[in-house]
Amino acid sequence: MPFKYNPPTRTHCPVCEQINERDLNPVIDSHNGKASSASYFPFHNWYYFVLGYSPEYPDYIIKKEKISDKHFVVDPFMGAATTLVCCKNKSIKSGGVEANDFFKFASDVKLNWELDPKKLRHIHKDLLTKIEKRLGKFKWKGKGDQTLITNYKSGEANLEEYAKENRPKLLLPKYMCDQVFVKVDQIKLAIEELKFDSVEEKNLFILALSSILVPVSNIRYGPGFGVGKPKIDADVLLVFNEKVERMISDIESKINSKEIEFETYLGDARCLSQYFKNNSVDFMITSPPYPGDHEYTKHSKIELVFLNMANDLLEFRSIKKRMLRGSTTNIYKDDNDGDHIMHLPDIKAVTDEIEIRLKTDGATSGFEKLYTKLIREYFGGMYLMFKEAYKILKPGGRFALLVSDSHAFKMVHIKTAHLLAQVAKEAGFEKTEIELWQFKNSTSHKYKLLENTLTVQK
């Protein structure tokens, strides 16, 4: 089904109107409400996703805070390693924790710049030969992938039958059409059968393939997960080849030739002291999930399924249980992080207002009934993360978080940075500062939301 936009039941926000009357000067004011794409930044462009943040942010914090190669920086919500790549570019030791298996994999590949580009080009050439042979076995509808295959010949293998037998259960045809699936699967199999001297070499090509899955599929983000018009065919090999060339070129022209230490962990940001020693971290930089009801596993669903990192709902749930509660599809009966912040009046004011609007609107859906619990679980989870951050930071250590205000729940304005400042103080931090980073456009109303930097100090 095509991507469907459901308009909100409310569109008026007096808080936004008061904010809009003020003369505010954001740090970034040149993107018209949109963060600059990571596609313009080497290494960052190897893989990025719609809810990621621009490398401009960690670069700005590193410069502002005068972070140098003498420091150790940690990102507790690592994502696709935006902060860590910025640190490596500047010879800064870094570490990160990520709950999502695929993002952890992508981060490790994006941080490995020590591969030999000449060798990678030889591997790429051999791989294209194997791909050509594999694709030549099938009877394609239309022209097939002839852009790069000079000796292209159509075989007799039935691609519909192959797709039916080999398609992962959760990779539905509405997500990726048969002809496209067969192409990406044949490239994957060609990578698997090629002999590599190291797993790092192989993983570079696996990430290159993974990074093009969404562009060649029917999946669209707006920014939520949706399915667009079926893409019956795509020149998969051309897109794959361009991505590999771009990655190799980045390695050839890398800014920093030194090997810089980094540590990455698959885990839970609420358990930071399990990964890093107490009083060992100089600075922390992150953009955590914020209460916008985004389900982050959906934004990597096709990659997780295609790489067999999550093959059923139970495996997806194991990933989601490691994540901060930021979506109504990620709330469980035994969740109790919210107990830690129930007494904070400003958070209670938000949940009370949501409850009032739910009753006024006669809201009865199961997801709407979870709105207030989600708010409590989100800020409670952030409280636990702040407690752990306090442990691993050195005395005087600072922590910068990029967070956006939200209207996701009955148009109740959530001043995320201001509420998190209170949560951080509750966790032990004494000094808090808020700086406007940029205005963000919303797809659901006329207002521009504030995206702020919250900086706290131990």
C-alpha positions as CSV (number, residue, x, y, z in Angstrom):
1,M,0.0,0.0,0.0
2,P,1.3,3.5,-0.7
3,F,2.6,5.7,2.2
4,K,-0.4,7.2,3.9
5,Y,-0.2,10.5,5.9
6,N,-2.7,10.7,8.8
7,P,-3.3,14.3,9.8
8,P,-3.3,15.1,13.6
9,T,-6.5,15.7,15.4
10,R,-5.1,19.0,16.8
11,T,-3.0,21.6,15.1
12,H,-2.9,24.5,17.5
13,C,0.0,25.0,20.0
14,P,0.1,28.2,22.2
15,V,3.6,27.3,23.4
16,C,4.9,27.4,19.8
17,E,3.2,30.7,19.1
18,Q,4.9,32.2,22.1
19,I,8.3,30.8,21.0
20,N,7.8,32.1,17.5
21,E,7.3,35.6,18.8
22,R,10.8,35.6,20.3
23,D,13.9,36.6,18.4
24,L,15.9,33.4,18.5
25,N,19.2,32.9,16.8
26,P,20.1,29.2,16.2
27,V,23.6,28.0,15.7
28,I,22.6,26.4,12.3
29,D,20.2,28.6,10.3
30,S,21.0,27.6,6.7
31,H,19.1,24.3,6.1
32,N,15.5,25.6,6.1
33,G,14.5,23.3,8.9
34,K,16.3,20.3,7.5
35,A,19.6,18.9,8.7
36,S,22.3,18.8,6.0
37,S,22.5,15.3,4.6
38,A,25.2,12.9,5.7
39,S,25.6,12.0,2.0
40,Y,27.9,15.0,1.6
41,F,30.3,13.8,4.2
42,P,33.0,11.1,3.6
43,F,32.7,7.9,5.7
44,H,29.4,9.2,7.1
45,N,27.8,8.6,3.7
46,W,28.7,4.8,3.8
47,Y,25.4,4.4,5.7
48,Y,23.0,6.8,7.2
49,F,19.3,6.8,8.1
50,V,16.5,9.3,8.1
51,L,16.5,10.0,11.8
52,G,20.2,10.4,12.1
53,Y,21.8,13.7,12.8
54,S,24.3,15.8,10.8
55,P,28.1,15.4,11.4
56,E,28.0,19.2,11.8
57,Y,26.7,18.8,15.3
58,P,29.6,16.7,16.9
59,D,32.1,18.8,14.9
60,Y,30.6,21.9,16.5
61,I,30.7,20.5,20.0
62,I,34.3,19.2,19.6
63,K,35.4,22.7,18.5
64,K,33.3,24.5,21.1
65,E,34.5,22.4,24.0
66,K,38.1,22.3,22.7
67,I,38.1,18.5,22.7
68,S,41.5,17.1,21.5
69,D,43.4,13.9,21.0
70,K,44.1,13.9,24.7
71,H,40.5,13.2,25.5
72,F,38.2,10.2,25.4
73,V,34.6,10.8,24.0
74,V,31.7,8.4,24.4
75,D,28.3,8.3,22.6
76,P,25.8,6.3,24.5
77,F,23.3,6.2,21.6
78,M,25.9,5.5,18.9
79,G,23.5,4.9,16.0
80,A,25.5,4.7,12.8
81,A,28.7,6.2,14.5
82,T,28.3,9.9,13.5
83,T,30.0,11.1,16.7
84,L,32.7,8.4,16.5
85,V,33.5,9.1,12.8
86,C,33.9,12.8,13.6
87,C,36.2,12.0,16.5
88,K,38.3,9.7,14.4
89,N,38.7,12.4,11.8
90,K,40.2,14.6,14.5
91,S,42.4,11.8,16.1
92,I,40.2,11.6,19.2
93,K,39.8,8.3,21.0
94,S,36.1,7.4,21.2
95,G,33.6,4.8,22.3
96,G,29.9,4.0,21.7
97,V,27.0,1.8,22.7
98,E,24.2,0.8,20.3
99,A,21.2,-1.4,20.9
100,N,20.6,-2.2,17.2
101,D,22.6,-5.0,15.8
102,F,22.7,-3.6,12.3
103,F,23.7,-0.1,13.4
104,K,26.5,-1.6,15.5
105,F,27.7,-3.5,12.4
106,A,27.5,-0.4,10.2
107,S,29.5,1.6,12.8
108,D,32.3,-0.9,12.9
109,V,32.7,-0.9,9.1
110,K,32.5,2.9,8.9
111,L,35.3,3.2,11.5
112,N,37.7,0.9,9.7
113,W,39.7,3.1,7.3
114,E,42.9,0.9,7.4
115,L,42.0,-1.3,4.5
116,D,44.2,-1.3,1.3
117,P,42.2,0.6,-1.4
118,K,44.2,-1.1,-4.3
119,K,43.3,-4.5,-2.9
120,L,39.7,-3.5,-2.5
121,R,39.6,-2.5,-6.2
122,H,40.9,-5.9,-7.2
123,I,38.3,-7.6,-5.0
124,H,35.6,-5.4,-6.5
125,K,36.6,-6.4,-10.0
126,D,36.5,-10.1,-9.1
127,L,33.2,-9.6,-7.4
128,L,31.6,-8.0,-10.5
129,T,32.7,-11.1,-12.5
130,K,30.9,-13.4,-10.1
131,I,27.8,-11.2,-10.0
132,E,27.7,-11.2,-13.8
133,K,27.7,-15.0,-13.9
134,R,25.0,-15.2,-11.2
135,L,22.7,-12.6,-12.8
136,G,23.1,-14.3,-16.2
137,K,21.3,-17.4,-14.9
138,F,18.0,-15.7,-14.7
139,K,15.3,-14.8,-17.2
140,W,14.8,-11.1,-16.6
141,K,11.8,-9.0,-17.4
142,G,12.8,-5.9,-19.3
143,K,16.5,-5.1,-19.8
144,G,17.8,-6.3,-16.5
145,D,21.1,-4.9,-15.1
146,Q,23.0,-4.2,-18.3
147,T,24.6,-1.0,-17.3
148,L,27.8,-2.6,-16.0
149,I,27.6,-6.1,-17.5
150,T,29.1,-6.0,-20.9
151,N,28.6,-9.7,-21.7
152,Y,25.0,-9.8,-20.3
153,K,23.0,-12.8,-21.4
154,S,19.6,-13.8,-20.1
155,G,19.3,-17.3,-18.7
156,E,16.3,-19.5,-18.1
157,A,16.0,-19.5,-14.2
158,N,12.6,-18.3,-13.1
159,L,13.1,-15.4,-10.8
160,E,9.6,-15.5,-9.3
161,E,10.1,-19.1,-8.2
162,Y,13.6,-18.3,-6.8
163,A,12.2,-15.3,-4.9
164,K,9.4,-17.4,-3.4
165,E,11.8,-20.1,-2.2
166,N,14.6,-17.8,-0.9
167,R,12.9,-14.6,0.3
168,P,13.3,-14.1,4.1
169,K,9.9,-14.4,5.8
170,L,9.8,-10.8,7.0
171,L,11.1,-9.3,3.8
172,L,7.6,-9.0,2.2
173,P,7.1,-8.5,-1.5
174,K,5.5,-5.2,-0.8
175,Y,8.8,-4.1,0.7
176,M,10.9,-5.3,-2.2
177,C,9.6,-6.7,-5.5
178,D,10.8,-10.1,-6.8
179,Q,13.1,-8.9,-9.5
180,V,14.9,-6.4,-7.2
181,F,15.1,-9.0,-4.4
182,V,16.7,-11.6,-6.7
183,K,19.4,-9.1,-7.8
184,V,20.4,-8.0,-4.3
185,D,20.3,-11.6,-3.1
186,Q,22.6,-12.7,-6.0
187,I,25.1,-9.9,-5.0
188,K,25.0,-11.1,-1.4
189,L,25.7,-14.7,-2.5
190,A,28.5,-13.5,-4.7
191,I,30.1,-11.7,-1.7
192,E,29.6,-14.8,0.4
193,E,31.4,-17.1,-2.0
194,L,34.3,-14.8,-2.7
195,K,37.5,-15.5,-0.7
196,F,38.6,-12.6,1.5
197,D,41.8,-12.2,3.5
198,S,39.9,-10.6,6.3
199,V,36.4,-10.3,7.6
200,E,36.8,-6.5,7.5
201,E,37.2,-6.6,3.7
202,K,34.1,-8.7,3.3
203,N,32.1,-6.4,5.7
204,L,32.9,-3.4,3.6
205,F,31.1,-4.9,0.6
206,I,28.2,-6.2,2.8
207,L,27.7,-2.7,4.1
208,A,27.8,-1.3,0.6
209,L,25.0,-3.7,-0.4
210,S,23.0,-3.0,2.8
211,S,23.2,0.7,2.3
212,I,21.4,0.5,-1.1
213,L,18.5,-1.7,0.1
214,V,16.2,1.1,0.9
215,P,16.9,3.1,-2.3
216,V,16.1,0.1,-4.6
217,S,13.2,-1.1,-2.5
218,N,9.6,0.2,-2.1
219,I,10.2,1.5,1.5
220,R,9.9,5.2,2.1
221,Y,10.3,7.3,5.1
222,G,8.3,10.4,5.8
223,P,10.1,10.3,8.4
224,G,8.0,7.4,9.6
225,F,8.1,3.9,8.0
226,G,6.0,3.6,4.9
227,V,5.6,1.7,1.6
228,G,5.6,3.6,-1.7
229,K,4.7,2.6,-5.2
230,P,6.1,-0.8,-6.2
231,K,9.5,-0.6,-7.9
232,I,9.3,-3.6,-10.2
233,D,12.9,-3.2,-11.3
234,A,16.0,-1.2,-10.4
235,D,19.5,-1.0,-11.7
236,V,20.8,-2.6,-8.5
237,L,24.2,-3.4,-9.7
238,L,24.8,0.2,-10.9
239,V,23.8,1.6,-7.5
240,F,25.9,-1.0,-5.6
241,N,28.9,-0.3,-7.8
242,E,28.7,3.5,-7.2
243,K,28.5,2.9,-3.4
244,V,31.6,0.7,-3.4
245,E,33.5,3.2,-5.5
246,R,32.6,5.9,-3.1
247,M,33.7,4.0,-0.1
248,I,37.0,3.0,-1.6
249,S,37.6,6.6,-2.7
250,D,37.0,7.8,0.9
251,I,39.6,5.4,2.1
252,E,42.1,6.6,-0.5
253,S,41.6,10.2,0.5
254,K,41.2,9.7,4.2
255,I,42.0,12.8,6.3
256,N,43.7,10.9,9.1
257,S,46.3,8.2,8.3
258,K,46.8,7.3,12.0
259,E,45.1,4.4,13.6
260,I,42.8,5.9,16.2
261,E,41.4,3.8,19.0
262,F,37.6,3.3,19.2
263,E,35.4,1.0,21.3
264,T,31.9,-0.1,20.2
265,Y,29.5,-2.2,22.1
266,L,26.1,-3.8,21.3
267,G,24.1,-3.0,24.5
268,D,21.9,-0.8,26.5
269,A,22.6,2.9,27.2
270,R,21.1,2.4,30.6
271,C,24.0,0.2,31.5
272,L,27.0,2.3,30.5
273,S,29.2,1.3,33.4
274,Q,29.2,-2.3,32.1
275,Y,31.2,-1.1,29.1
276,F,33.3,1.8,30.3
277,K,35.3,2.2,33.5
278,N,34.1,4.7,36.1
279,N,35.7,8.2,35.9
280,S,37.3,7.3,32.6
281,V,35.4,9.5,30.1
282,D,36.2,13.2,29.4
283,F,33.2,14.1,27.3
284,M,30.0,12.6,25.9
285,I,28.2,13.7,22.7
286,T,25.0,12.2,21.5
287,S,21.6,12.7,19.9
288,P,19.4,10.3,21.8
289,P,15.9,9.2,20.8
290,Y,13.4,11.7,21.9
291,P,9.7,11.3,22.7
292,G,8.4,11.5,19.1
293,D,6.9,8.0,18.9
294,H,9.5,6.7,16.3
295,E,10.1,3.0,16.2
296,Y,13.8,2.8,15.4
297,T,13.9,-0.9,14.5
298,K,11.5,-0.1,11.6
299,H,14.1,2.3,10.2
300,S,16.5,-0.6,9.9
301,K,14.0,-3.4,9.4
302,I,15.0,-4.3,5.9
303,E,18.7,-4.4,6.7
304,L,18.2,-6.5,9.9
305,V,16.1,-9.0,8.0
306,F,18.3,-9.2,4.9
307,L,21.4,-9.8,6.9
308,N,19.6,-12.4,9.1
309,M,20.2,-10.3,12.3
310,A,16.5,-10.5,13.1
311,N,14.4,-13.2,11.5
312,D,11.2,-13.2,13.6
313,L,9.3,-11.0,16.0
314,L,11.0,-12.5,19.1
315,E,14.4,-11.5,17.7
316,F,13.2,-8.0,17.0
317,R,11.8,-7.8,20.5
318,S,15.2,-8.7,21.9
319,I,16.6,-5.6,20.1
320,K,13.8,-3.4,21.2
321,K,14.2,-4.4,24.9
322,R,17.7,-3.0,24.8
323,M,16.4,0.3,23.5
324,L,15.2,3.4,25.4
325,R,11.4,3.5,25.2
326,G,10.6,6.0,22.5
327,S,7.6,4.5,20.8
328,T,4.2,3.1,21.7
329,T,5.2,-0.1,19.9
330,N,8.1,-0.5,22.3
331,I,6.3,-0.5,25.6
332,Y,6.1,-3.7,27.7
333,K,4.0,-4.6,30.8
334,D,7.1,-5.1,33.0
335,D,8.6,-1.7,32.1
336,N,9.1,0.4,35.2
337,D,11.8,3.0,34.4
338,G,9.2,5.7,34.8
339,D,9.0,5.1,38.6
340,H,12.2,7.1,38.9
341,I,10.8,10.4,37.6
342,M,7.1,10.2,38.6
343,H,7.6,12.9,41.2
344,L,9.0,15.5,38.8
345,P,6.2,18.1,38.5
346,D,7.0,19.3,34.9
347,I,6.9,15.8,33.5
348,K,3.7,15.1,35.4
349,A,2.2,18.3,33.9
350,V,2.9,16.9,30.4
351,T,1.3,13.5,31.1
352,D,-1.7,15.2,32.9
353,E,-2.3,17.4,29.8
354,I,-2.1,14.4,27.5
355,E,-4.7,12.5,29.6
356,I,-7.0,15.5,29.5
357,R,-6.8,15.7,25.7
358,L,-7.3,12.0,25.3
359,K,-10.5,12.2,27.3
360,T,-11.7,15.3,25.5
361,D,-11.1,13.6,22.1
362,G,-12.6,10.3,23.2
363,A,-9.4,8.5,22.3
364,T,-9.8,4.8,22.7
365,S,-7.1,3.1,20.6
366,G,-4.5,0.9,22.3
367,F,-1.6,3.1,21.2
368,E,-3.2,6.3,22.5
369,K,-3.8,4.7,25.9
370,L,0.0,4.1,26.1
371,Y,1.0,7.8,25.5
372,T,1.4,8.8,29.1
373,K,3.2,5.6,30.1
374,L,5.6,6.1,27.1
375,I,6.4,9.6,28.3
376,R,7.2,8.3,31.8
377,E,9.2,5.4,30.5
378,Y,11.2,7.6,28.1
379,F,12.3,10.1,30.8
380,G,12.8,7.4,33.3
381,G,15.1,5.6,30.9
382,M,17.0,8.8,30.3
383,Y,17.3,9.2,34.1
384,L,19.0,5.7,34.3
385,M,21.2,6.6,31.4
386,F,22.2,9.9,33.1
387,K,23.0,8.0,36.3
388,E,25.3,5.7,34.4
389,A,26.9,8.6,32.5
390,Y,27.6,10.3,35.8
391,K,29.5,7.2,36.9
392,I,31.8,6.9,33.8
393,L,32.5,10.7,33.4
394,K,35.5,12.1,35.0
395,P,35.0,14.9,37.6
396,G,34.2,18.0,35.6
397,G,33.3,15.9,32.6
398,R,30.7,17.3,30.3
399,F,27.9,15.7,28.3
400,A,26.2,17.3,25.2
401,L,22.8,16.0,23.9
402,L,21.0,17.2,20.8
403,V,17.3,16.8,21.3
404,S,14.1,18.2,19.6
405,D,10.9,19.4,21.1
406,S,7.9,17.2,20.3
407,H,4.2,17.4,19.5
408,A,3.7,13.6,18.9
409,F,1.1,13.1,21.6
410,K,-2.2,15.0,21.1
411,M,-0.2,18.1,20.2
412,V,1.0,18.6,23.8
413,H,4.2,20.5,23.5
414,I,7.1,18.6,25.1
415,K,10.1,20.8,25.8
416,T,12.5,17.9,25.7
417,A,15.8,19.7,26.5
418,H,14.2,21.5,29.5
419,L,12.7,18.3,30.9
420,L,15.9,16.4,30.4
421,A,17.8,19.1,32.2
422,Q,15.7,18.4,35.3
423,V,16.1,14.7,34.9
424,A,19.9,15.2,34.6
425,K,19.9,17.2,37.9
426,E,17.9,14.4,39.5
427,A,20.6,12.0,38.4
428,G,23.4,14.1,40.0
429,F,24.5,16.6,37.4
430,E,24.8,20.1,38.8
431,K,25.4,22.5,35.8
432,T,23.0,22.5,32.8
433,E,23.0,24.7,29.7
434,I,20.6,24.9,26.8
435,E,21.5,26.3,23.4
436,L,19.3,26.5,20.3
437,W,20.9,24.4,17.5
438,Q,18.4,24.8,14.8
439,F,14.7,25.0,13.9
440,K,13.1,21.8,12.6
441,N,10.2,21.6,10.2
442,S,7.3,19.3,11.2
443,T,5.4,17.2,8.7
444,S,2.2,17.4,10.8
445,H,1.7,21.1,11.6
446,K,2.7,24.6,10.7
447,Y,5.1,25.3,13.5
448,K,8.9,24.9,13.6
449,L,10.1,22.9,16.5
450,L,13.2,23.8,18.5
451,E,16.2,21.4,18.4
452,N,18.4,22.2,21.3
453,T,21.7,21.2,22.7
454,L,21.6,20.3,26.4
455,T,25.0,20.3,28.0
456,V,25.4,19.0,31.6
457,Q,28.5,18.8,33.8
458,K,29.5,16.4,36.5
